[in-house]
Amino acid sequence: MAIDYQPLLDIMGKKKISWYRLEKLGIDNRTVHQLRHNLNITTGTIGKLCKILECQPGDILRYRPDDES
């Protein structure tokens, strides 16, 4: 099982928000690294991202079964 943050990248592109901007808005640089490499993040971080991007959790992440690439 894996969580994929490609939808986050898509919404960031649509809203013209960079990784740098996310850091300035309170997302820690270690968390940005985790997001960029599809690593685990906390639900608190998901909440912060949703507030910043004015979206729902399903708009920024998706579940990808192990057998998919």
N, C-alpha and C positions, 0 to 999 in steps of 0.2 A: 504494500500500500504506500502511496506517495501523494503528497499534496503539491500541486503545481501552481505557481504564482503568475503564469502567463496572463491571466485576466487582469492582474494588477498592472502589468506593463501596458496592456491595452488601454486601460482606463487612464493611466498616467499620461500616455500619449495623447489621448483625446482631450484631456484637461490641461495639457502642456505643463505638467509638473515633473520636475527632474528629481533624481535621487538626492542631489544637493539640497533642493527645496524641502524634501521630506525631512532631511536632517535638521534644517533650520526651523521646521515646524514641530520638532520634538521626537522624531524617530532616531534612536541611537545609531551611530555608525556601525556597530556590531550587528544590529538588527538589519540594517540595510544589506550588509554582507550576507546574512542568513537568507534574506529574501532573494537576493540576486543568485544564490546557489540552491534554491528550493529546499532549504533546511527548516527545521521547526522554529516557530515563533509562538509567543504566548497569545492567549485570547485577549489580554489587555492590549497588545500591539494591534491585533485585528480591529479592536474597538477604536483605537487611535486612528488607524488608517481609514476606517469607515467615516469617522468624524471629519478628517482632513479632506477626504475625497467625496464626501456626501454620497455614500453608497451603502450597500448591504454586504455582509461577508461573502455571499455567493457571487458578488460582482468582482471580487479580487482574488479568489482562490477556487480551485477545483480538485476533486478527487480523481486520481489516476491509479487504476489497479496495477499491481506489480508486473503483470504480463504485457502492459502497454509501454511504449517508449515515448 
